[in-house]
Amino acid sequence: MTENLVWAKLMRPRTPLVYLDLNTIIYFAKTLRGDENVPPGYGELFEAASRAKEEKRAMFPLGESHLWEIAKITDPKQRARLAEVLESISDFNYLLGRITVAELEFDAGIAKVMGEEPRLGTVPLLRPTFGQIFGMVGGMNIVDADGRDAAEKLRAQMNDVEYTALRANMNYEVERRMLRGPSDADLTELRKDPDYRPEVAIASHQSRVEWELETERVLTKYPKWRRGRLRDVIGAREIVHEWNDLFARLRVDRINSGLPAFDPDDDQFRSFLGAMPHTQVAISLKTRIHMNPRHRWTPNDISDIDAISVAYAYCEAIFPDKAMRHALLNSNELRALGTFVPRRASELTEWLDGLPQLIGPDLLVPHPLTRHGTN
């Protein structure tokens, strides 16, 4: 990991961003129900987070892991309780998905090596829609029974105020239902559509689990790597498995656009890969986990790493579960990012209460903020 990181070309609010793991949301929901089986400090943390959000001293965006983990909960009532908490603190603001972040980091890194401006345009780090995770820019479409665009026909039947209010309410319901997931009755109806296949996403995660299991087999066969340059091994495998196709496409796009080929020497290539913030966080997390030969990889590990790698690199504070916290705090190379990772709820409460009121908190500015320095 290089000292001079190259950041994705992103715009974000001046307000500090705080990522909360779903475990924290579960404790919030239990506290609000009056459940006494909650670790100390979570009631106070929820109040501090609510104050900070209301006063625009902090924002609490959602990530891919929130959707993934809630979708696996079979009880619709439990999903609804968690979704209510997430909605109240996030206003459905989601972080950009890791694939789009990676593409922007690769683009900025290539530009840095080649002495150019990044080719891709600036992208918002946050948007109030789940589509942000998947790189979807457009909003909801209104269609008739035959699938044809019916927005203009509907608009002709009402005035501008009514139409705007209707669209806002419909968008709200879409976001709300996406976060809560389908009811039992909805699921029965959805299963009638052959295109409704949530198991495809599960299979994708499982294939990535298999790659980490293969890494385990390599490390078992060559145990010296766990005692030596383990991060180099994990980093190389991460680039090959996760990003080789993306990297190849960006290089081909340059040639097709008439630009000089991106053909760095070995030192430039190492610096190029080491300068990508989110990618380096993912490598560090996987390295720490692979240090333990007894760890059994699951789809949850993949989902958590995907979310935390973006959140740790692009948020001011994160409050993950114990395993992720341990991996982050014991990865010395990540300390340069300066992200606050509290060990207890009370530490985050104190940090939130100490955040100042900002002038123009909603003003969009280039990432990174001053805590990360400059590119």
N, C-alpha and C positions, 0 to 999 in steps of 0.2 A: 504494500500500500504506500503510495507516494505522499510526500508532504504537500504538494500542490495539486489538490483535487480539481477535477473538471466537472462542473455541475450541469445537469440537464437544464435546458433553456426553459425556465418556468416562471410564471407570475403567481404570486401568492399574497394574501393579506398580511398587513404588518402585525396583526395579532398573533401571539405565540400559539403554536399548535401542540396539542397534547393528545397522545394516542393511548387509549385505555383498552386493555385486554378484556375479552368477554368474561373472564372470571370476576373482574371488578364489577362489570355490569350485573352479573348474577348476584353478587353481594349487595349491590345497590337495590336490586329488585326485592331481595329478601328483607333488607332493612325497611323498605317502604311498606312491606306487608306486616311488619312487626315481628319478624322472625328473630329470635335471640341467638340462634346458632350462626353467628356471623363474627369473623375476627374483629378485634377492636379497631375503631377509627374510620370505618367505612360510612357510617352515618354522617360524621363530620366532613368526610371527603366529598360525599354527594352534595352536601350543602355548599361547600366551598366551590365545587365545580359549577353548580347552578348559579352561584353569585358571579363567578368569573365569566361565565357564558352570558348572563343577563347584562353585565356591565361591559361586555365586549373586551375583557382583559385576557381572554383565552378562548380558543375554539377547540372542539373535541371531535375531529373527523372520524369517520368510519373507514374500514378497510375491507379487503377481500375476505379476510378471516372471519369477520363478523357475519357476513352473509353465509359463508360456508358452514360455520359451526351452528348457527341458528337453524339452517335448513335441515341439519341432521337430527334436530330435536323432534320427536314424534308427537309430543303433546302440544296441540294448537294453543291451549291456554298458557302454557309455559312460554311458548314462542311469543305470544301476545304481550305477556308481562315484560319480557326482555326488550321487545321492540318498542314498548312505551318509554322505557328508560332511555334507550338509544335515540329515539326521536327527540325526547325532551332536551338532551344535551348536544345533539349533533345538528338538528334541523335538516337531516338527510344530506349533510355535506360529506362527500367521500373523497379520499385521496386517489390520485391517479394510479392506475394499475401498474404493476411492476413491468409488464412487457413494454408499455409505452414509455415508462421511465427509462428502461434499459435502452430502447431505441434512441431516445433523446441523449442519453449519456454517451452512447457510441458515436452519435453524430457530432456532439460537441468535442469528444476526444479526438476524432479524426480531424476535425477543423483545427484543433489546437496544434496537432503534429504538422499539418500541412500549411499552417499560417493563414488560414481562411476564416471566414465567418461561418457559423453553423448553417447548414442547408435547410434544416427543418425550422418551421416557424415556432414562435413562442406559444406554449400551452399552459392553461391554468392548472395549478397544482390541485386545487379544490373545485368541485362543482356540486350543486345540490341535487344529485341524481346518482343512482346506482350504476348508470351507464358509464360514469367516469372510470370505474374499475376496468371496464372492458374497452376503453378508448372510444366509446360511442359519443358523438358530438350532438346529434339531433335529439329532439324531444319526442313527445308522444304524437302519433299520427291518429287522425280521426278518419275512419273508413266506413263504408256502408256494408251491407250483408254480402256483397260480391267482392269486397276487398278494394273497391275504388275509393279514391280520395273524396271525402265528404265534408272537409273543413269549410270550404267556401259556401256550400249549400247551407250548412248549419249557421254560419255567420250571418247569412242573409236573413235569417229568421229572427235575429235579435240585435240589440244595439251593442256598441263597442264595450260598454261597461259590463253588460250581461255576459257577453262572449268571453271577455278577459277573465271574469270571475269564474265562469264555467271551466275554462281551460286550466286555471290555477287549481280549482278544486279537483279536477280530473287528474292532473299531474300529482297532486298530493295523495290521492287515493292509490295511484299506481305505485308511488314510492312506499307508501304505508303497507300495501299488500305484498310488495316484493320483500320487504324486511320481515314481515310477519310470516310469510309463507302461506301455502294453501291450507284451508280447513279440510277436514275429512271429506266433506261433500264436494269441495272444489277439486280435491285430488282425484276423486272418482271420475269427475267430468274431464279433467285434464288428461287422464290416462286414455281417454277415447281418441285423443289426437296423436297420431303416430310420430309427430315431430316433438312431442314432449318426452324428452329422454334425459332426465337428470343423471342417470347412471353413466352418461358419456363423460361428464365432469369428474365423477368418481374414478372412472377408468383412467383418465388422464393423470390424476394425482397418484394412482396406484403404479402407473408406469414409471413415474419419477421416484416413487419409493423403491421400486425394483433397481433403479440405478444406484441409489444409496446402499442398498443391500449388496449389490455387486461391488461397490467400493469397499464395503466391510470385508468381503471375501478377498479382495486384493490386499487389504491391510493385514488380514489374518495370515495370508501366504507370505507377505513381506513385512513382518512386524517391526523391522528397523525404521520404517517410515513414521510409525507412531512416536518414535523416540527422536526423530530428526525433523526433516523439513516437511512436516505433515501439511502445513498450510499451502505449500507449493503444489503438493499432489492434489489436494482438494481444489485449489484454484484452477489448475489445468483441466481437471475433470469437469468442473463447473462450466468453464468457457466452452469446452467441446460439446457437452451434452445440452446445455441450456441456450447457448448464444451463438453457436457456430453458424447456423443457418441465417440468423439475423445479420451477423457480421459479413457473411458472404454476399447477402443481398445488397447491403449498403455499398460494398466494394464494386459490385456489378453495376449498381445504379450510377456510381460516379463515372464509370467508363462509358455507359450508355448516354450520359449527359455531356460527354466530351471533356470531362475533367481529368486531371492527371491521376494515374492509378495510385491507390494507397498501398504502398509497399515499404513499410518501415523496417529498419534494421532491428537486430535483437534488442538492443537497449531501448530504442524508441517503442518497440512493441510491449516490452515489460512495463515501461512507464505509462503507456497508453492504457493497458489493462488495469494497472494499479491505481489509476486516477479516477475510476468510476465509483462514486460513493456507495450507491445501493448494492452494486455487484460485490464490492469488497465486504460490505456488512454480511451479505449472504454467505460468502466464503468463510468469514470468521466464525459465524454461527455453526456452519456445518463442520468446520475444523474442530471446534470445541466439543460438539456432539460425538464426532468420530474418535475423539480421544478415549472415549469409554467403549471398550469392545463389547460390553454387555448391553448396550443400548439397543432396543428393538424399534426400528423405524416404522412409523405409521403415516397415513395421509395427513393426520393432524400436524405432524412435524413439518411437513412440506407447506401446509397452509400457514402455519405460524411463521415460518422463516420467510415466506413470500411477503406477508404483511409487515413483519418486524423490520425486514431489510429496507423497505421503503420508508416506514415510519421513523426508524432510528436515524436514517440519513436526512430526512426532510422535515422532521418535526423537532420542536424544542425540548419536549419531554415525552417519555413513554413510561407506562406502568404495566409491564408484561407479567406473565406468571413466573414462578420461582426458577424454573429450568432456563427459560430464556434470559431472565435477569442475570443469573449466574454466568451464562455463556457470554453475555455482553460485557459485564463488569470484569470478567477475567480475560478479555481480549484487549490487551494493552494497546494494540495498534489502532483501536477504534476511539480511544480517548481524545484524539485530536478533533473529533467531530463535536465534542462538547455537549452532547445530548444528556439531559438530566434523566437519570434512571433511579428513582427512589426505591429504597428497600421496604419501606412501610407506608401504609396509607397516611399516617400522620405527617410524614416527610413531604408528601405531595400536597397535603392540605396547607402546610406552612408555606410551601413554594407558591401555590396558587394565590393564597391570601397576600403574598408579598408582591404580586405582579402589579405594576403601575397602570393607571388609566392612560390610554393612548389618545393622541390627537389624530383623528382620521384612521381609526382602527380598520375600517373596511377598504382603505386605500390599497390598491394592488401595486406591488413592487416586485422587482426581479429577485428571484432566489439566488444566492442565500442571503439571509439577514446577517447583521454584523457578528453574531456569535460564530459564524463559520468563516469569517474573513472574506476575502474576495477570490475570484477565480485566478 
